[in-house]
Amino acid sequence: MKKSIFIYLSILLLFATSCSKFLNEDNKGGITNDKFYSKADGYKTLVTAAYSDLRSIYGTTPILDLAGTDLYQEAKAEDAVALAALTRYQSLDPSESHVEDFYTNCYKAIQAANAGLYYNNLPTDLSDAQRTQYDGELRFLRAFYHFILMEQFGGIVISDEYTNSPKINIPRSSLADSYAFVISEMEQALTEVSASASPGRVNKDVVNHYLAKVYLSRGWDLARPTIFKKPRTMPMR
């Protein structure tokens, strides 16, 4: 009996030791985030990541953005039954894969934008103009991802901090507070991005367009008709 107990304890100790080694992070590249993002080339990968996450959300059929409208018909495909359940609002719950993917991809994109904003002051070879432009682009993208989540779920969890450790307290904000955050971020972005930018990048026209849409949406959702006058003062294309 003693021999069996000894063997059993030895096996447990072996597994505990192996797991400990397995869980210890081994940075084989030998470069830390602070070092990699201290140069413009490294930092720009964060900005690219915040943009590229748009592909995860819109790269395939953006079914949640089409659901409930009278502009589209249900697809004639193998998963037509599943898609029809969404367009008819019969399965808008976390267990539906399209809902889960949309929710997950949006917060993944928000985290990428948060990382870019967190390291914005780090690169030593960025000009002040470039730094400000990137800050504005990332603020807009973060606000945009929050907004499309709000269009589906109402009040949401506002994620405005770079997360590099587990969080156990993530309260959901009210719809009014969610709108206030998005509008504040877009208005800040409007002061930072340029009037013209490279194709595919955020500029003042882009921010003005979506800021007007957010104002209109808030006026409708929060029953504030006076807000409908706000977009008239903004240039839109």
Rosetta blueprint (number, residue, H / E / L):
1 M L
2 K H
3 K H
4 S H
5 I H
6 F H
7 I H
8 Y H
9 L H
10 S H
11 I H
12 L H
13 L H
14 L H
15 F H
16 A H
17 T H
18 S H
19 C H
20 S H
21 K H
22 F H
23 L H
24 N L
25 E L
26 D L
27 N L
28 K L
29 G L
30 G L
31 I L
32 T L
33 N H
34 D H
35 K H
36 F H
37 Y L
38 S L
39 K L
40 A H
41 D H
42 G H
43 Y H
44 K H
45 T H
46 L H
47 V H
48 T H
49 A H
50 A H
51 Y H
52 S H
53 D H
54 L H
55 R H
56 S H
57 I H
58 Y H
59 G L
60 T L
61 T L
62 P L
63 I H
64 L H
65 D H
66 L H
67 A L
68 G L
69 T L
70 D L
71 L L
72 Y L
73 Q L
74 E L
75 A L
76 K L
77 A L
78 E L
79 D L
80 A H
81 V H
82 A H
83 L H
84 A H
85 A H
86 L H
87 T H
88 R L
89 Y L
90 Q L
91 S L
92 L L
93 D L
94 P L
95 S L
96 E L
97 S H
98 H H
99 V H
100 E H
101 D H
102 F H
103 Y H
104 T H
105 N H
106 C H
107 Y H
108 K H
109 A H
110 I H
111 Q H
112 A H
113 A H
114 N H
115 A H
116 G H
117 L H
118 Y H
119 Y L
120 N L
121 N L
122 L L
123 P L
124 T L
125 D L
126 L L
127 S L
128 D H
129 A H
130 Q H
131 R H
132 T H
133 Q H
134 Y H
135 D H
136 G H
137 E H
138 L H
139 R H
140 F H
141 L H
142 R H
143 A H
144 F H
145 Y H
146 H H
147 F H
148 I H
149 L H
150 M H
151 E H
152 Q H
153 F H
154 G L
155 G L
156 I L
157 V L
158 I L
159 S L
160 D L
161 E L
162 Y L
163 T L
164 N L
165 S L
166 P L
167 K L
168 I L
169 N L
170 I L
171 P L
172 R L
173 S L
174 S L
175 L H
176 A H
177 D H
178 S H
179 Y H
180 A H
181 F H
182 V H
183 I H
184 S H
185 E H
186 M H
187 E H
188 Q H
189 A H
190 L H
191 T L
192 E L
193 V L
194 S L
195 A L
196 S L
197 A L
198 S L
199 P L
200 G L
201 R L
202 V L
203 N L
204 K H
205 D H
206 V H
207 V H
208 N H
209 H H
210 Y H
211 L H
212 A H
213 K H
214 V H
215 Y H
216 L H
217 S H
218 R H
219 G H
220 W H
221 D H
222 L L
223 A L
224 R L
225 P H
226 T H
227 I H
228 F H
229 K H
230 K H
231 P H
232 R H
233 T H
234 M L
235 P L
236 M L
237 R L
